[in-house]
């Protein structure tokens, strides 16, 4: 059984990342005008995923913290026995959020692509496309996440805009359990308009990794190039369908709530060996 799944909760994100490979505009313009399932149906999807044996669920976006019922989804998943994680840009991680969810949320993955304000504006990693988060905000944020007892993960998308950047200082301060490095991924129907300005070669991606190899004594560095990212994730879209990216675009199953998760997942292409080889299995039950 596939052990981990990503459930995307598409909300009108407060940042406008130009390379985003999960914009779901095709979903919004076709079957889901509101951008997401109603609360009760989203909870039911989580229960379906737990029922067929998933062990870990990651709520991603868009920006999942903009979903009003994210805490309900997290609590449902945790009570069903899953390890829980969110992937967030961090802008909405207030102390009240961190306190309210600490009994049900195990991991927080913060997307940090650059520590340079101009770079973050260029890639769209800025609130309303204009206000980037600064180094002092990120350092304070990771401190608060760890103080509340969450497992900390940092995700960085490496593109032409940040492939020469030095992030050693931040990672040495944050000491995340995992630092995932993602080569910016072209995806038809998701980021076609801007991706040519962000693509990098495998050699450029490897150079970014090499420039941060000294951090392996304090964190688990998990690099994923385009080949490793393709077909190695179990993913659910905002309409409650499994989808894969093996053909360079999103291919969707029938809705989980219509045919059940066990049948829907059989309509998805997935390579378990690639999931393992990219470091997908780790001791996620221990966030401390």
Secondary structure, DSSP 4 states (H G I P E B T S, - for coil): ---EEEEE-----SB--TT-S---HHHHTTT-TTSS--HHHHHHHHHHHHHTT--EEEEESS-GGGSTTHHHHHHHHHHTT-EEEEEE-STT--HHHHHHTTTT--EEEEE---S-HHHHHHHT-EETTTEEPPHHHHHHHHHHHHHTTPEEEEEEEE-TTTTT---HHHHHHH--SEEEEEE----BTTSTTTGGGT---HHHHHHHHHTTGGGGGTSEEEEE-HHHHTT---EE-TTS-EEE-TTSB-EE-S-HHHH-HHHHGGGS---HHHHHHTT--S-TT---
